[in-house]
Amino acid sequence: VQLQASGGGLVQAGGSLRLSCAASGRTFSNYGMGWFRQAPGKEREFVATISRLGAARYYTDSVKGRFTISRDNAKNTVYLQMNNLKPEDTAVYYCAARSGGYSTKDHDYNDWGQGTQVTVSS
């Protein structure tokens, strides 16, 4: 499946952004979806994941209560709503697709989007 992420930008601390990831090429509802991020000089880390039909969602501890992952299978799109953003959220955000289900592990994912930059100023 091909993935196209969008919605990144520059925002002040405490602000909000909504990332979108549009999928094409395969049956979207067959894929668990995840969001990962990579800050400069750091390894890529898990942010959030959602099951194929949206019933299960998991988050890394640092974003719980601030970020919400959701999906619209009719639109072949997964979203990441990010509220109360902090400077430490600054990173390139990647969406990823995994056939058969969700995962918190990046090596479980088959397909990746190109990434979208999120910069949070203090």
ROMARLO-293091 format. One line per 4 residues: number of its first residue (from 0); their letters; for each residue x, y, z of N, C-alpha, C. Coordinates in steps of 0.2 Angstrom, whole numbers, plus 5000, padded with zeros to 4 digits. Layout:
NUM) A) X/Y/Z/X/Y/Z/X/Y/Z ~ ...
This chain:
0) VQLQ) 5004/4994/5000/5000/5000/5000/5004/5006/5000 ~ 5002/5011/4996/5006/5018/4996/5003/5022/5001 ~ 5007/5026/5004/5005/5031/5010/5008/5038/5008 ~ 5004/5043/5010/5005/5050/5009/5003/5053/5015
4) ASGG) 5008/5056/5019/5007/5059/5025/5007/5067/5023 ~ 5003/5070/5027/5002/5077/5027/5000/5080/5033 ~ 5000/5087/5034/4997/5091/5040/5003/5093/5044 ~ 5009/5092/5043/5014/5094/5048/5015/5102/5047
8) GLVQ) 5019/5105/5051/5020/5112/5051/5023/5115/5057 ~ 5023/5121/5058/5026/5125/5064/5021/5127/5068 ~ 5021/5126/5075/5016/5128/5079/5019/5129/5086 ~ 5016/5134/5090/5019/5135/5096/5017/5130/5101
12) AGGS) 5021/5130/5107/5019/5125/5112/5012/5126/5114 ~ 5009/5121/5116/5002/5121/5118/4997/5121/5112 ~ 4999/5122/5106/4995/5122/5100/4993/5115/5098 ~ 4990/5114/5092/4987/5108/5089/4989/5107/5082
16) LRLS) 4989/5101/5080/4990/5099/5073/4986/5093/5072 ~ 4984/5092/5066/4981/5085/5064/4985/5083/5058 ~ 4988/5077/5059/4991/5074/5053/4986/5069/5050 ~ 4987/5069/5043/4983/5064/5039/4988/5059/5035
20) CAAS) 4986/5053/5034/4990/5049/5030/4985/5045/5025 ~ 4985/5047/5019/4981/5044/5014/4984/5038/5011 ~ 4980/5032/5011/4983/5026/5008/4980/5024/5001 ~ 4983/5021/4997/4981/5019/4991/4984/5012/4988
24) GRTF) 4981/5009/4984/4983/5003/4981/4981/4996/4984 ~ 4979/4996/4990/4976/4990/4993/4970/4991/4997 ~ 4967/4986/5000/4961/4987/5004/4963/4989/5011 ~ 4962/4996/5012/4965/4999/5018/4963/4996/5024
28) SNYG) 4957/4993/5025/4954/4990/5031/4958/4983/5032 ~ 4962/4981/5028/4966/4975/5030/4972/4977/5033 ~ 4973/4983/5035/4980/4985/5037/4979/4989/5044 ~ 4983/4986/5049/4984/4990/5055/4988/4996/5053
32) MGWF) 4987/5002/5057/4991/5008/5055/4995/5010/5061 ~ 5000/5013/5060/5004/5016/5065/5007/5023/5063 ~ 5009/5027/5068/5012/5033/5068/5019/5032/5072 ~ 5024/5034/5069/5031/5034/5072/5034/5041/5071
36) RQAP) 5039/5043/5075/5042/5049/5074/5050/5049/5075 ~ 5053/5053/5072/5061/5053/5072/5063/5060/5073 ~ 5066/5062/5079/5069/5068/5080/5076/5068/5078 ~ 5079/5074/5077/5086/5074/5075/5091/5071/5080
40) GKER) 5095/5067/5077/5100/5063/5081/5097/5058/5086 ~ 5091/5056/5085/5088/5051/5089/5085/5045/5084 ~ 5084/5039/5087/5081/5034/5084/5073/5035/5083 ~ 5071/5032/5078/5063/5032/5076/5060/5029/5082
44) EFVA) 5054/5032/5084/5051/5029/5090/5043/5029/5088 ~ 5040/5024/5092/5033/5023/5091/5029/5028/5094 ~ 5024/5030/5091/5019/5036/5094/5012/5033/5095 ~ 5009/5030/5090/5002/5027/5091/5001/5022/5086
48) TISR) 4996/5018/5087/4994/5013/5082/4987/5011/5083 ~ 4983/5009/5078/4976/5008/5078/4975/5001/5074 ~ 4970/4997/5076/4969/4991/5073/4965/4992/5067 ~ 4964/4987/5063/4961/4987/5056/4954/4991/5056
52) LGAA) 4950/4989/5061/4943/4993/5061/4943/4998/5066 ~ 4948/5000/5069/4948/5005/5074/4946/5004/5081 ~ 4945/4997/5083/4943/4995/5089/4948/4996/5095 ~ 4955/4995/5093/4960/4995/5097/4965/5001/5096
56) RYYT) 4967/5004/5101/4972/5010/5100/4977/5010/5105 ~ 4983/5011/5104/4988/5011/5109/4993/5017/5107 ~ 4996/5020/5113/5000/5026/5113/5006/5025/5117 ~ 5011/5028/5115/5017/5029/5119/5015/5033/5125
60) DSVK) 5018/5032/5131/5016/5035/5137/5017/5043/5136 ~ 5022/5045/5132/5023/5053/5132/5017/5057/5129 ~ 5013/5053/5125/5008/5057/5121/5001/5055/5124 ~ 5000/5050/5128/4994/5049/5131/4990/5055/5134
64) GRFT) 4984/5055/5132/4980/5061/5134/4981/5067/5130 ~ 4986/5067/5125/4987/5073/5121/4985/5071/5114 ~ 4987/5065/5111/4987/5063/5104/4981/5058/5104 ~ 4978/5058/5098/4972/5053/5097/4973/5051/5090
68) ISRD) 4974/5044/5089/4974/5041/5082/4967/5039/5080 ~ 4965/5040/5074/4959/5038/5072/4960/5036/5064 ~ 4954/5033/5062/4955/5031/5055/4948/5031/5052 ~ 4947/5032/5045/4941/5032/5041/4942/5028/5036
72) NAKN) 4940/5022/5036/4941/5017/5031/4938/5018/5024 ~ 4932/5022/5025/4929/5024/5019/4933/5029/5015 ~ 4937/5033/5018/4942/5038/5015/4949/5035/5014 ~ 4950/5029/5017/4957/5026/5016/4962/5031/5020
76) TVYL) 4960/5033/5025/4965/5038/5029/4965/5037/5036 ~ 4971/5038/5039/4972/5038/5046/4974/5045/5048 ~ 4972/5046/5054/4974/5053/5057/4978/5053/5063 ~ 4981/5058/5065/4984/5059/5071/4983/5066/5074
80) QMNN) 4978/5067/5078/4976/5073/5081/4981/5074/5087 ~ 4985/5080/5087/4990/5081/5092/4988/5088/5095 ~ 4986/5087/5102/4985/5093/5106/4990/5095/5111 ~ 4990/5101/5113/4995/5102/5119/5002/5100/5117
84) LKPE) 5004/5102/5111/5010/5100/5108/5016/5104/5113 ~ 5021/5100/5113/5027/5102/5117/5033/5102/5112 ~ 5038/5106/5114/5044/5106/5110/5047/5099/5109 ~ 5047/5095/5114/5049/5088/5113/5046/5084/5108
88) DTAV) 5040/5086/5106/5036/5083/5100/5039/5084/5093 ~ 5044/5089/5093/5047/5091/5087/5050/5085/5084 ~ 5048/5083/5077/5051/5077/5074/5048/5077/5067 ~ 5051/5072/5063/5047/5070/5057/5043/5064/5059
92) YYCA) 5037/5065/5057/5032/5060/5058/5030/5056/5052 ~ 5030/5049/5053/5029/5044/5048/5023/5040/5050 ~ 5019/5039/5044/5014/5034/5045/5016/5027/5042 ~ 5013/5022/5044/5015/5015/5042/5009/5011/5042
96) ARSG) 5010/5006/5038/5004/5001/5037/5007/4994/5038 ~ 5003/4990/5041/5005/4983/5043/4999/4978/5041 ~ 5000/4974/5036/4995/4969/5034/4994/4964/5040 ~ 4987/4964/5042/4985/4959/5047/4984/4962/5054
100) GYST) 4986/4968/5055/4985/4970/5062/4990/4975/5064 ~ 4989/4978/5070/4993/4984/5073/4999/4981/5076 ~ 5003/4986/5078/5009/4984/5081/5013/4990/5084 ~ 5016/4990/5089/5020/4995/5092/5027/4995/5089
104) KDHD) 5029/4990/5086/5036/4989/5083/5037/4991/5076 ~ 5042/4995/5075/5042/4998/5068/5044/4992/5063 ~ 5048/4987/5065/5050/4982/5061/5044/4977/5059 ~ 5039/4978/5062/5033/4974/5060/5029/4977/5054
108) YNDW) 5031/4983/5052/5027/4987/5047/5030/4986/5040 ~ 5026/4985/5035/5028/4984/5028/5029/4990/5024 ~ 5025/4995/5025/5025/5001/5021/5025/5007/5025 ~ 5028/5012/5022/5030/5018/5025/5028/5024/5021
112) GQGT) 5025/5029/5024/5025/5036/5020/5031/5040/5020 ~ 5031/5045/5017/5037/5049/5016/5039/5054/5022 ~ 5034/5054/5027/5036/5059/5033/5034/5066/5032 ~ 5032/5069/5038/5029/5076/5038/5033/5079/5044
116) QVTV) 5035/5085/5043/5039/5088/5048/5034/5092/5053 ~ 5035/5090/5060/5032/5094/5065/5037/5098/5069 ~ 5036/5104/5070/5041/5108/5074/5037/5112/5079 ~ 5038/5111/5085/5035/5115/5090/5040/5120/5094
120) SS) 5038/5126/5093/5042/5131/5096/5040/5133/5104 ~ 5045/5134/5108/5043/5136/5115/5042/5143/5116
